[in-house]
Amino acid sequence: MTLPSPTGAKARIAPAGLIFLAITSIGWGFNWPVTKHLVSVLPPLTLRGTTGVIGASLLALLAISRGENLRVVRELWPRLVLAAILNVGCWMVLMGFALLWLPASEASLIAYTMPVWASILAWPILGERPNLLRVISLVMAFLGLSAILGGNGFAASLAKLPGMIMALVGAIGFAIGTVLAKKLPLGLPPVSAAAWQIGVGCLPVAIVGFLFENAHLAGLSEVDWMLLTYSTVIQFCVAYVCWFAALARLPASVAAIGTMAVPVIGVAASAVALHEPLGIGQIAALVFTLAGVALATQS
């Protein structure tokens, strides 16, 4: 999802902004173990596509209620489709499949290397030459990936290599979309932009899922349905609305660094809810990844 730049945020840190940022981080952080569980009971394309389409519809209704214009002029459609593919379609598909091979904690860490790749890709796309901080952030990202790859032995690392590749490609695709958004802005109101990108990106995913996957909805438990509701309403609606509210009330650096809580929450929640390992390898990966993202956002 291409998000609006927070550069216009007020310099003063508003307490309400911190509250909105915390809600966003918790909502997105908890969604990693939630999605990990859901891909064990539903096919990934059906799950990711359907929840996205429903979430986009709810966001569209919210945009209308806020008086935002949903109209997209003809000249912007190529940009919108490109952003939807890179930031939503590829992200949803690749991260959904990555969770079939990876623990939710490790998938969230790889996913949140995105700011590092964005800071590096800004050179060829925007002409922003990388400085020392960006180079160090890239090294930190690779150290984090190495910690994940080698944390459980060579055989275990080979077994989860497909998931790592998918998560990494998804993160890089998101980074490309984020950088391109600076060069090719959509010019849409924030909630409308989110609704269009999620809807356009997830609709083909849902269609392919319905055509080629076999989802057994009758076999879902009450807990499964509750988690599906969470993944649809909290992830796509509540968290995004709170994110936009935080951007309007916080300085850019605070908003950017605040999102670093997402992988921390994802790792901790996965360890508690899914009993995923939380050893030296995972902690090292978390430290290296957060250090890389912190440097990238400050460069």
LOLUM-666355 format. One record per atom (N, C-alpha, C, O): x, y, z; residue in three letters. Coordinates in steps of 0.05 Angstrom, whole numbers, plus 32768, in hexadecimal, padded with zeros to 4 digits. Example, Ala and Ser with C-alpha at 12.3 -4.5 7.8 and 13.67 -1.06 7.14 Angstrom:
# residues 2
81087F8E809CALA80F67FA6809CALA81087FBE809CALA811D7FBE80A9ALA81017FD3808ESER81117FEB808FSER81028001809DSER810C801780A1SER
***
This chain:
# residues 299
80117FE88000MET800080008000MET801180198000MET8022801C8012MET800E802A7FEDTHR801C80437FECTHR800E80567FFFTHR7FF7805D7FFBTHR801D805F8013LEU801180718028LEU801B808D8023LEU803180918019LEU800B80A1802APRO801380BC8026PRO802B80C38038PRO802D80B8804EPRO803B80D4802ESER805380DC803ESER804B80ED8056SER803A80FE8053SER805780E7806DPRO805180F68085PRO806081108087PRO8061811C809DPRO806D81198072THR807E81308074THR806F8149807CTHR807A815D8086THR805581498078GLY80458161807FGLY803A8160809AGLY802A817180A2GLY8042814C80AAALA8037814A80C5ALA8041816180D6ALA8055816D80D1ALA8032816680EBLYS8039817C80FDLYS80528174810CLYS8057815D8112LYS806281888113ALA807B81838121ALA8076817A813EALA8085816A8149ALA806181848149ARG805A817D8165ARG804F81618166ARG803F81598155ARG80578151817AILE804D8136817EILE80338137818DILE8033813D81A5ILE801D81318180ALA80038132818DALA7FFE8117819AALA80028102818EALA7FF5811681B3PRO7FEF80FD81C0PRO7FDB80EB81B1PRO7FDF80D381B0PRO7FC780F881A4ALA7FB480E88194ALA7FC380DA817DALA7FBC80C38176ALA7FD780E78172GLY7FE680DB815CGLY7FF580C28165GLY7FF580AE8157GLY800080C3817DLEU800D80AB8188LEU7FFA8094818DLEU8000807D8189LEU7FE2809B8196ILE7FCD8087819BILE7FC6807A8180ILE7FC48061817FILE7FC1808A816CPHE7FBA807F8152PHE7FD1806E8147PHE7FCC8059813BPHE7FE98076814BLEU800080678141LEU8002804C8150LEU800980388144LEU7FFD804C816AALA7FFE80348179ALA7FE880208170ALA7FED8008816DALA7FD0802A816AILE7FBB80198160ILE7FC2800D8145ILE7FBE7FF58140ILE7FCF801D8134THR7FD88013811ATHR7FEC7FFD811DTHR7FE97FE88111THR80008002812ESER80167FEE8131SER800B7FD4813DSER80137FBE8135SER7FF97FD68151ILE7FEE7FBE815DILE7FDD7FAF8149ILE7FDE7F978147ILE7FCC7FBE813AGLY7FBB7FB18126GLY7FCA7FA28111GLY7FC47F8C810AGLY7FDF7FAF8106TRP7FEF7FA280F1TRP80017F8D80FDTRP80067F7880F0TRP800B7F918115GLY801D7F7D8122GLY800F7F638128GLY80197F4E8122GLY7FF77F658134PHE7FE77F4D813BPHE7FDE7F3E8122PHE7FD97F268123PHE7FDC7F4D810BASN7FD27F4080F3ASN7FE57F2B80E8ASN7FDD7F1980D9ASN7FFF7F2C80EFTRP80117F1780E5TRP800B7EFB80F0TRP80077EE980E1TRP80097EF7810BPRO80017EDD8114PRO7FE47ED6810CPRO7FDE7EBE8108PRO7FD27EEA810AVAL7FB77EE48101VAL7FB77ED980E4VAL7FAA7EC480DFVAL7FC67EE580D2THR7FC87EDC80B7THR7FD57EC180B5THR7FCD7EAF80A6THR7FEA7EBC80C5LYS7FF87EA380C6LYS7FE47E8C80CDLYS7FE57E7780C1LYS7FD37E9180E1HIS7FBF7E7D80E7HIS7FAB7E7980D1HIS7FA37E6380CAHIS7FA27E8F80C5LEU7F8D7E8E80B0LEU7F967E7F8097LEU7F867E71808BLEU7FB07E828090VAL7FBA7E738078VAL7FBB7E55807DVAL7FC07E46806BVAL7FB87E4D8096SER7FB77E30809CSER7F9B7E25809ASER7F987E0C8099SER7F877E368098VAL7F6B7E2D8095VAL7F5E7E36807BVAL7F497E2B8074VAL7F6A7E49806DLEU7F607E528054LEU7F767E558040LEU7F8D7E5B8048LEU7F717E518026PRO7F857E558011PRO7F8E7E728011PRO7F7E7E848014PRO7FA87E77800CPRO7FB37E92800EPRO7FA77EA77FFBPRO7FA27EBD8004PRO7FA27E9F7FE2LEU7F977EB37FCFLEU7F7B7EBA7FD6LEU7F737ED27FD6LEU7F6B7EA77FDDTHR7F4F7EAC7FE5THR7F4E7EBD7FFETHR7F3F7ED08000THR7F5F7EB68011LEU7F607EC5802BLEU7F687EE28026LEU7F5A7EF5802ELEU7F7F7EE68019ARG7F8A7F018016ARG7F797F128003ARG7F747F2A8008ARG7F6F7F067FEDGLY7F5F7F157FDAGLY7F447F1D7FE5GLY7F3C7F347FE2GLY7F377F0A7FF2THR7F1C7F107FFCTHR7F1C7F258012THR7F0C7F378012THR7F2D7F218026THR7F2E7F35803CTHR7F367F508031THR7F2C7F64803BTHR7F477F51801DGLY7F4F7F6B8011GLY7F387F798003GLY7F347F918006GLY7F287F6A7FF4VAL7F117F757FE5VAL7EFD7F807FF9VAL7EF27F967FF5VAL7EF77F70800DILE7EE37F798021ILE7EEE7F928030ILE7EDF7FA58035ILE7F087F918038GLY7F147FA88046GLY7F137FC18034GLY7F0E7FD7803FGLY7F197FBE801AALA7F187FD58008ALA7EFC7FE08006ALA7EF97FF98005ALA7EE87FCF8005SER7ECD7FD98004SER7EC57FE9801DSER7EB87FFD801BSER7ECE7FDF8034LEU7EC87FEE804DLEU7ED78009804DLEU7ECC801D8056LEU7EF080098043LEU7EFE80228041LEU7EF18036802ELEU7EF0804E8033LEU7EE6802B8018ALA7ED9803C8005ALA7EC080498012ALA7EBB8061800EALA7EB1803A8021LEU7E9A8045802FLEU7EA3805A8043LEU7E95806F8046LEU7EB980558051LEU7EC380698064LEU7ECB80828055LEU7EC68098805FLEU7ED9807F803EALA7EE18097802FALA7EC980A88026ALA7EC980C08028ALA7EB4809A801EILE7E9B80A98016ILE7E8F80B7802EILE7E8680CE802CILE7E8F80AA8045SER7E8480B6805DSER7E9480CE8066SER7E8980E08073SER7EAE80CF805FARG7EBF80E58066ARG7EBF80FB8051ARG7ECC810F8053ARG7EAF80F7803CGLY7EAE810B8027GLY7EC5810A8013GLY7EC9811D8004GLY7ED580F48013GLU7EEB80F28000GLU7EE180EA7FE5GLU7ECD80DB7FE2GLU7EEF80F37FD0ASN7EE880ED7FB5ASN7EF580D37FACASN7F0D80D07FAEASN7EE580C07FA3LEU7EF080A67F9ALEU7EF680A67F7CLEU7F0080927F72LEU7EF080BB7F6FARG7EF380BB7F52ARG7F1180BB7F4AARG7F2180CA7F56ARG7F1880AB7F37VAL7F3380A97F2DVAL7F3380B27F10VAL7F2680A67EFFVAL7F4280C77F09VAL7F4380D07EEEVAL7F5280BC7EDCVAL7F6280AD7EE6VAL7F4B80BC7EC3ARG7F5680A87EB0ARG7F7580A87EB0ARG7F8180927EAFARG7F8180BF7EB2GLU7F9E80C07EB1GLU7FAC80B37EC8GLU7FC380AB7EC6GLU7F9E80B07EDFLEU7FAA80A47EF7LEU7FA780867EF9LEU7FB4807A7F0ALEU7F97807A7EE8TRP7F92805E7EEATRP7FAB804D7EE7TRP7FAF803A7EF6TRP7FBD80537ED3PRO7FD680437ED2PRO7FE680447EECPRO7FF0802F7EF5PRO7FE8805C7EF8ARG7FF6805E7F11ARG7FE8804E7F27ARG7FF580417F37ARG7FCE80507F28LEU7FBF80427F3DLEU7FC280247F3ALEU7FC780167F4FLEU7FC0801A7F22VAL7FC37FFD7F1EVAL7FDF7FF47F26VAL7FE37FDF7F32VAL7FF480037F1ELEU800F7FFC7F24LEU80147FFC7F43LEU80207FE97F4DLEU800A80107F50ALA800C80117F6DALA7FFD7FFA7F7AALA80077FEE7F8EALA7FE67FF47F70ALA7FD67FDE7F7CALA7FE47FC37F78ALA7FE37FB27F8AALA7FF17FBF7F61ILE7FFF7FA67F5CILE80177FA37F6FILE801B7F8F7F7CILE80277FB87F70LEU80407FB77F80LEU803B7FB77F9ELEU80477FA77FADLEU80297FC87FA7ASN80267FCC7FC4ASN80117FBA7FD0ASN80117FB67FE9ASN7FFF7FB07FC0VAL7FE97F9F7FCCVAL7FE97F837FC0VAL7FEC7F707FCEVAL7FE67F827FA5GLY7FE37F677F99GLY7FFB7F557F9EGLY7FF77F3F7FA8GLY80137F5F7F97CYS802B7F4E7F9BCYS802F7F497FB9CYS80377F337FC1CYS802B7F5E7FC9TRP802F7F5B7FE6TRP801C7F467FF2TRP80257F358001TRP80037F477FEBMET7FEF7F347FF5MET7FF67F187FEDMET7FF67F057FFEMET7FFC7F147FD4VAL80027EF97FC9VAL801C7EEE7FD5VAL801C7ED87FE0VAL80317EFD7FD4LEU804B7EF37FDCLEU804D7EEF7FFALEU80587EDB8003LEU80417F02800AMET80427EFE8027MET80307EE88030MET80367ED98043MET80197EE48021GLY80077ECE8028GLY80157EB38024GLY80137EA28035GLY80237EB0800DPHE80317E978008PHE80497E94801APHE80507E7E8022PHE80577EAA8020ALA806F7EA98031ALA80687E9D804CALA80787E8F8058ALA80507EA38056LEU80487E998070LEU80437E7B8070LEU80407E6F8086LEU80427E6F8059LEU80407E528058LEU805B7E45805FLEU805C7E2D8067LEU80717E54805BTRP808C7E498060TRP80987E558079TRP80A97E498086TRP80907E6E8080LEU809E7E7D8095LEU808C7E8080AELEU80747E8180ABLEU80987E8180C5PRO808A7E8A80DDPRO80817EA780D9PRO808E7EB680CAPRO806B7EAF80E6ALA80617ECA80E2ALA80767EDE80ECALA80787EF480E0ALA80857ED88101SER80997EEA810BSER80AE7EF180F6SER80B57F0880F3SER80B87EDC80E9GLU80CD7EE080D5GLU80C27EEE80BCGLU80D07EFF80B0GLU80AA7EE780B4ALA809E7EF5809DALA809A7F1280A2ALA809F7F238090ALA80927F1A80BASER808E7F3680C1SER80A97F4580C1SER80AA7F5C80B8SER80BE7F3880CALEU80D87F4680CALEU80E27F4B80AELEU80EC7F6080A8LEU80DF7F37809CILE80E87F3B8080ILE80D67F508073ILE80E17F618064ILE80BC7F4F8078ALA80AA7F63806CALA80B27F7F8073ALA80B17F918062ALA80BA7F83808CTYR80C07F9F8095TYR80DD7FA78090TYR80E67FBB809CTYR80EB7F99807ETHR81037FA48073THR80FD7FB7805CTHR810F7FC38050THR80E37FBA8055MET80DA7FCB803FMET80E77FE7803FMET80F07FF0802AMET80E77FF58056PRO80F380108055PRO81118010804CPRO811A80248041PRO811F7FFB8053VAL813B7FF9804BVAL813D7FF8802CVAL814D80068020VAL812D7FE68020TRP812E7FE48003TRP81247FFE7FF5TRP812E80067FE0TRP8111800A8001ALA810680247FF6ALA811C80397FF6ALA811E80487FE3ALA812B803A800CSER8140804F800DSER8156804A7FF9SER8162805D7FEESER815B80317FF2ILE8170802A7FDEILE8164802E7FC2ILE817280397FB0ILE814C80267FBDLEU814080287FA3LEU813A80457F9BLEU8135804B7F84LEU813A80577FAFALA813680737FA8ALA814C807E7F97ALA814980937F8AALA816380717F97TRP817A807A7F86TRP817480777F68TRP8174808B7F5ATRP816E805E7F5EPRO8169805C7F42PRO814E80687F39PRO814C80707F22PRO813B80697F4BILE812080727F42ILE811D80907F45ILE8112809D7F34ILE8127809B7F5CLEU812380B87F61LEU813D80C87F5FLEU813C80E07F61LEU815380BA7F5CGLY816C80C87F5AGLY817780D17F75GLY818980E17F77GLY816D80C57F8BGLU817680CB7FA6GLU818E80B97FADGLU818A80A17FB2GLU81A680C47FACARG81BE80B37FB0ARG81BE80AA7FCDARG81B980B97FE0ARG81C580907FD1PRO81C580857FEDPRO81DC80917FFDPRO81F380937FF3PRO81D680988015ASN81EB80A28027ASN81F5808B8039ASN81EC80748036ASN82068091804BLEU8212807C805CLEU81FD806E806DLEU81FF80568070LEU81E9807D8077LEU81D580708087LEU81C5805C8077LEU81BE80468082LEU81BF8062805EARG81B0804F804EARG81C080368048ARG81B580208047ARG81DA80398044VAL81EB8022803FVAL81EC80108058VAL81EB7FF88056VAL81F0801D806FILE81F0800D8088ILE81D68000808DILE81D57FE98096ILE81BF800D8086SER81A58001808ASER81A27FE88079SER81967FD58081SER81AE7FE98060LEU81AD7FD2804FLEU81BD7FBB805BLEU81B47FA4805ALEU81D47FC18066VAL81E47FAC8073VAL81D57FA0808AVAL81D57F87808EVAL81C77FB1809AMET81B87FA780B1MET81A17F9580A7MET819C7F8080B4MET81947F9C8091ALA817F7F8B8087ALA81897F70807FALA817C7F5C8084ALA81A07F6F8072PHE81AC7F55806APHE81B47F458082PHE81B27F2C8082PHE81BE7F528097LEU81C57F4480AFLEU81AC7F3880BCLEU81AD7F2180C6LEU81967F4780BBGLY817D7F3C80C6GLY81737F2480B6GLY816A7F1180C2GLY81757F26809CLEU816D7F0F808BLEU817F7EF78090LEU81767EE08091LEU81997EFC8094SER81AC7EE6809ASER81A57ED980B4SER81A77EC080B7SER819D7EE980C8ALA81967EDE80E2ALA817D7ECC80E0ALA817C7EB780ECALA816A7ED480CFILE81527EC480CBILE815A7EAA80BCILE81517E9480C3ILE816A7EAD80A7LEU81727E968097LEU81827E8180A7LEU817E7E6980A2LEU81937E8A80B9GLY81A47E7880C7GLY819C7E7280E3GLY81AA7E6580F2GLY81847E7B80EBGLY817C7E788107GLY81757E5C8110GLY81787E568128GLY816C7E4B80FEASN81637E308105ASN81727E1A80F7ASN81687E0380F5ASN818A7E1F80EEGLY81997E0A80E1GLY81967E0B80C2GLY81837E1680B8GLY81A87DFE80B4PHE81A97DFF8097PHE81907DF1808BPHE81847DFC8078PHE81887DDA8095ALA81727DCC8089ALA81587DDC808CALA81487DDE807AALA81547DE780A4ALA813C7DF780A9ALA813C7E108098ALA81277E19808FALA81537E1C8094SER81557E348083SER814E7E2E8066SER81407E3E805ASER81577E18805CLEU81507E108040LEU81327E0C803ELEU81277E128029LEU81267E008052ALA81097DFA8051ALA80F87E138050ALA80E37E148043ALA81027E29805CLYS80F27E41805CLYS80FC7E568048LYS80F27E6D8048LYS81107E4E8038LEU811B7E618024LEU81067E6B8010LEU81067E83800ALEU80F37E5A8006PRO80DF7E657FF4PRO80CE7E7B8001PRO80C87E8F7FF4PRO80C77E78801AGLY80B87E8C8028GLY80C87EA6802CGLY80BD7EBC8029GLY80E27EA38031MET80F37EBB8034MET80F57ECB801AMET80F37EE3801AMET80F87EBC8004ILE80F97EC97FEAILE80DF7ED87FE3ILE80E07EEE7FDAILE80C97ECA7FE8MET80AF7ED77FE3MET80AB7EF07FF4MET80A27F057FEAMET80B17EEE800EALA80AE7F058020ALA80C17F1C8017ALA80B97F338018ALA80D97F15800FLEU80EC7F2A8007LEU80E47F377FEDLEU80E57F507FEBLEU80DA7F287FDAVAL80D07F337FC1VAL80B87F457FC6VAL80B57F5A7FBAVAL80A77F3C7FD8GLY808F7F4D7FDFGLY80987F677FECGLY808C7F7C7FE6GLY80AC7F667FFEALA80B57F7F800BALA80C27F927FF6ALA80BE7FAA7FF7ALA80D27F867FE4ILE80DF7F977FD0ILE80CA7FA37FBCILE80CC7FBA7FB4ILE80B67F937FB5GLY80A07F9D7FA4GLY80927FB47FB2GLY808C7FC87FA5GLY808D7FB17FCBPHE80807FC77FDAPHE80927FE07FDBPHE80887FF67FD8PHE80AC7FDB7FDEALA80BF7FF27FDEALA80BF80007FC3ALA80BF80197FC2ALA80BE7FF17FADILE80BD7FFE7F93ILE80A4800F7F90ILE80A580257F86ILE808D80047F99GLY807480137F97GLY8075802C7FA8GLY806B80417FA0GLY8082802A7FC0THR808480417FD1THR809580587FC5THR808D806F7FC6THR80AB80507FB9VAL80BD80647FACVAL80AF806F7F93VAL80B080887F8FVAL80A2805E7F83LEU809580687F6BLEU807E807C7F72LEU8078808D7F63LEU807280787F8AALA805D808A7F92ALA806680A77F95ALA805780B97F92ALA808080AA7F9CLYS808B80C57F9ELYS808E80D27F82LYS808B80EA7F7ELYS809480C07F6ELYS809880CA7F53LYS807E80CC7F44LYS807A80DE7F33LYS806B80BA7F4ALEU805280B97F3CLEU803B80B97F50LEU802E80A47F54LEU803780CF7F5EPRO802280CF7F73PRO800680CC7F68PRO800080D47F51PRO7FF480BF7F78LEU7FD980BB7F6FLEU7FC880D47F71LEU7FB580D77F61LEU7FCD80E57F84GLY7FBE80FD7F87GLY7FA180F87F91GLY7F8F81087F8CGLY7F9D80E27FA0LEU7F8380DB7FABLEU7F8380E07FC9LEU7F9880DF7FD6LEU7F6B80E67FD4PRO7F6980E77FF2PRO7F7380CD7FFEPRO7F7080B87FF1PRO7F7D80CD8016PRO7F8B80B68022PRO7F79809D8024PRO7F828087801BPRO7F61809F802FVAL7F5180878032VAL7F47807D8016VAL7F4680658012VAL7F41808F8004SER7F3980877FE9SER7F5080797FDBSER7F4C80657FCESER7F6980837FDEALA7F8080777FD2ALA7F84805A7FDDALA7F8A80487FCEALA7F8080577FF7ALA7F83803D8004ALA7F6E802A7FF9ALA7F7480137FF2ALA7F5580337FF8ALA7F3F80227FEEALA7F4480197FD2ALA7F4080017FCCALA7F4B802B7FC0TRP7F5080247FA4TRP7F6780107FA1TRP7F657FFD7F93TRP7F7D80167FAFGLN7F9580047FACGLN7F8F7FE87FB7GLN7F977FD47FAAGLN7F837FE77FCEILE7F7D7FCD7FD9ILE7F697FBE7FC8ILE7F6C7FA67FC3ILE7F547FCC7FBFGLY7F407FBF7FAEGLY7F4B7FB57F94GLY7F477F9E7F8CGLY7F597FC77F85VAL7F647FBF7F6BVAL7F7A7FA97F6EVAL7F7C7F987F5EVAL7F897FAB7F84GLY7F9E7F977F88GLY7F947F7C7F91GLY7F9F7F677F89GLY7F7E7F7B7FA0CYS7F747F627FABCYS7F5F7F547F9ACYS7F5B7F3C7F9CCYS7F507F647F8ALEU7F3B7F577F7ALEU7F457F417F68LEU7F397F2B7F69LEU7F5A7F447F58PRO7F647F2E7F48PRO7F6E7F177F59PRO7F6C7F007F50PRO7F797F1D7F70VAL7F837F077F82VAL7F6B7EF67F8BVAL7F6D7EDE7F8CVAL7F557F047F93ALA7F3D7EF67F9BALA7F327EE57F85ALA7F297ECE7F89ALA7F317EF07F6CILE7F267EE17F56ILE7F367EC87F50ILE7F2B7EB27F4CILE7F507ECB7F4FVAL7F617EB37F4BVAL7F5E7E9F7F61VAL7F5D7E867F5CVAL7F5B7EA87F7AGLY7F577E967F90GLY7F3D7E867F8DGLY7F3C7E6E7F92GLY7F277E947F86PHE7F0D7E867F82PHE7F0E7E727F6BPHE7F017E5E7F6CPHE7F1E7E787F56LEU7F1F7E677F3FLEU7F317E4E7F44LEU7F2A7E387F39LEU7F467E517F53PHE7F5A7E3B7F54PHE7F5E7E2F7F70PHE7F6B7E1B7F72PHE7F527E3C7F84GLU7F557E317F9FGLU7F3B7E267FA9GLU7F257E2C7F9EGLU7F3C7E167FBDASN7F247E0A7FC9ASN7F237E117FE6ASN7F307E057FF7ASN7F137E257FEDALA7F107E2E8008ALA7EF87E218015ALA7EE27E21800BALA7EFD7E15802DHIS7EE77E07803CHIS7EDE7E1A8052HIS7EE67E178069HIS7ECC7E2C804CLEU7EC37E3F8060LEU7EB27E328075LEU7EB27E3B808CLEU7EA57E1C806EALA7E947E0E8082ALA7EA47E038099ALA7E9A7DFE80AEALA7EBE7DFE8094GLY7ECF7DF280A8GLY7EDC7E0680BBGLY7EEB7DFE80CDGLY7ED67E1F80B7LEU7EE27E3380C8LEU7ED57E3480E4LEU7EBD7E3280E6LEU7EE57E3880F8SER7EDB7E3A8113SER7ED37E57811ASER7ED87E69810ASER7EC77E5B8131GLU7EC07E768139GLU7ED87E87813CGLU7ED87E9F8135GLU7EEE7E7B8146VAL7F077E8A8149VAL7F117E92812DVAL7F1B7EA98129VAL7F107E80811AASP7F197E8680FEASP7F097E9E80F3ASP7F157EB080E7ASP7EEF7E9F80F7TRP7EDF7EB480EDTRP7EE57ECF80FBTRP7EE57EE480EETRP7EEB7ECD8115MET7EF37EE58124MET7F0D7EF08119MET7F117F088116MET7F207EDE8113LEU7F3A7EE78109LEU7F377EF280ECLEU7F457F0480E4LEU7F257EE680DCLEU7F1F7EF180C2LEU7F147F0D80C3LEU7F1C7F1F80B4LEU7F037F1280D7THR7EF87F2C80DBTHR7F0E7F4080E3THR7F0F7F5780D9THR7F1F7F3780F4TYR7F367F4880FCTYR7F477F4F80E4TYR7F4E7F6680E0TYR7F4E7F3B80D4SER7F607F3F80BDSER7F537F5280A9SER7F627F60809ASER7F397F5380A8THR7F2B7F648095THR7F267F8080A0THR7F2E7F948093THR7F1A7F8180B7VAL7F127F9B80C2VAL7F297FAA80CFVAL7F2D7FC280CAVAL7F377F9C80E1ILE7F4D7FA980F0ILE7F647FB080DDILE7F6E7FC680DDILE7F6E7F9C80CEGLN7F857FA080BDGLN7F807FB580A8GLN7F907FC880A5GLN7F6A7FB38099PHE7F667FC48082PHE7F587FDE8089PHE7F5C7FF2807BPHE7F487FDE809DCYS7F387FF680A3CYS7F42800680BBCYS7F4C801C80B8CYS7F407FFA80D3VAL7F47800880EBVAL7F64801180EAVAL7F6B802880F0VAL7F777FFE80E3ALA7F93800580E4ALA7F9A801A80D0ALA7FAA802C80D6ALA7F8F801980B7TYR7F95802D80A3TYR7F8A804880ABTYR7F98805D80A8TYR7F72804980B5VAL7F66806380BDVAL7F76806F80D4VAL7F7B808780D3VAL7F7F805F80E7CYS7F90806980FDCYS7FAB807280F2CYS7FB6808580FDCYS7FB5806480DETRP7FCF806C80D2TRP7FCD808880C6TRP7FDE809980CBTRP7FB8808D80B7PHE7FB480A780ABPHE7FB180BC80C0PHE7FBA80D380BDPHE7FA280B580D5ALA7F9E80C880EBALA7FB980CE80F9ALA7FBD80E58101ALA7FCA80BA80FCALA7FE480BE8109ALA7FF680D080F7ALA800480E28102ALA7FF580CC80DDLEU800580DC80CBLEU7FFE80FA80CCLEU800F810B80C9LEU7FE580FF80D1ALA7FDC811B80D3ALA7FE4812980EDALA7FE1814180EFALA7FED81198100ARG7FF28125811BARG800F81228125ARG8016812C813AARG802081138115LEU803B810D811FLEU80508116810BLEU804A811880F3LEU8068811D8114PRO807E81228102PRO8085810980F2PRO807F80F380FAPRO8092810D80DBALA809880F780C9ALA80A980E280D7ALA80A380CA80D4ALA80BD80EA80E6SER80D080D780F2SER80C280C68107SER80C780AE8109SER80B080D28116VAL80A180C3812BVAL808F80AE811EVAL808E80978127VAL808080B78109ALA806E80A480FCALA807D808D80EFALA8074807680F1ALA8094809380E2ALA80A4807E80D5ALA80AF806A80E9ALA80AD805280E6ALA80BC807580FEILE80C880638112ILE80B280548122ILE80B7803E812AILE809B80618125GLY808680538134GLY807C803A8127GLY807480278135GLY807E8038810CTHR8075802080FFTHR808980098104THR80827FF280FETHR80A0800F810FMET80B37FF98115MET80A87FE7812CMET80B37FD28130MET80947FF18139ALA80887FE0814EALA80797FC88142ALA80747FB4814FALA80717FCA8128VAL80617FB5811BVAL80707F9A811CVAL80647F878125VAL80897F988112PRO80967F7E8113PRO809C7F75812FPRO809C7F5D8135PRO80A17F888142VAL80A57F80815DVAL808C7F738169VAL808E7F5D8175VAL80757F7F8164ILE805C7F74816DILE80567F59815FILE804D7F46816BILE805C7F598144GLY80587F408135GLY80697F298140GLY805F7F138143GLY80827F2E8147VAL80947F198152VAL80897F10816DVAL80877EF88173VAL80837F23817FALA807A7F1D819AALA805F7F0E819AALA805C7EFA81A8ALA804C7F188189ALA80327F0C8188ALA80337EF0817CALA80257EDE8185ALA80457EEC8169SER80487ED1815DSER80547EBD8171SER804C7EA68172SER80667EC78181ALA80727EB58196ALA805D7EAD81AAALA805D7E9681B3ALA804C7EC081B2VAL80387EBA81C6VAL80217EA981BBVAL80197E9581C6VAL80157EB381A4ALA7FFD7EA6819AALA80037E8D818AALA7FF37E7A818BALA80197E8C817CLEU801E7E74816BLEU80357E638175LEU803D7E4F8169LEU80417E6B818CHIS80577E5D8198HIS806F7E5B8184HIS807D7E468184HIS80737E708175GLU808A7E708163GLU80A37E758173GLU80A37E828188GLU80BA7E6B8169PRO80D37E6E8178PRO80DB7E8C817APRO80D77E9B8167PRO80E67E938191LEU80F07EAE8195LEU810B7EAB81A2LEU810F7EB181BALEU811F7EA28192GLY813A7E9E819DGLY814D7EB38194GLY81457EC9818CGLY81677EAC8196ILE817B7EC08190ILE817A7EC88173ILE817E7EE0816CILE81757EB58161GLY81747EBB8144GLY815E7ECF813EGLY81627EE2812FGLY81467ECB8149GLN812F7EDD8144GLN81347EF98150GLN812E7F0D8144GLN81407EF98169ILE81457F128176ILE815A7F228166ILE81587F3A8163ILE816F7F14815DALA81847F21814DALA81787F2C8133ALA817F7F43812BALA81677F1D8126ALA815A7F26810DALA81497F3F8113ALA81497F528103ALA813B7F3F8129LEU812B7F568131LEU813C7F6F8135LEU81357F84812CLEU81527F6B8144VAL81637F82814AVAL816F7F8E8130VAL816F7FA6812BVAL817A7F7C811FPHE81867F858106PHE81727F9380F4PHE81777FA880E8PHE815A7F8780F2THR81457F9280E0THR813C7FAD80EATHR813A7FC080DATHR81377FB08104LEU812E7FC9810FLEU81447FDF810CLEU813E7FF68106LEU815D7FD68110ALA81737FEA810CALA81747FF380F0ALA8178800B80EBALA81717FE180DDGLY81727FE880C1GLY815B7FFB80B9GLY815F800F80ABGLY81437FF580C3VAL812C800680BDVAL812F802180C9VAL8128803580BDVAL8139802280E2ALA813D803C80F0ALA8150804D80E0ALA814C806580DCALA8166804280D7LEU817A805180C7LEU816E805A80ACLEU8173807080A4LEU815F804880A0ALA8153804F8086ALA813F80668088ALA813E80778077ALA812F8066809DTHR811B807B80A0THR8127809580A8THR811B80AA80A5THR8140809580B3GLN814D80AD80BBGLN816080B880A6GLN816C80CE80AAGLN816380A98090SER817780B2807CSER816B80C48067SER817980CD8055SER
***
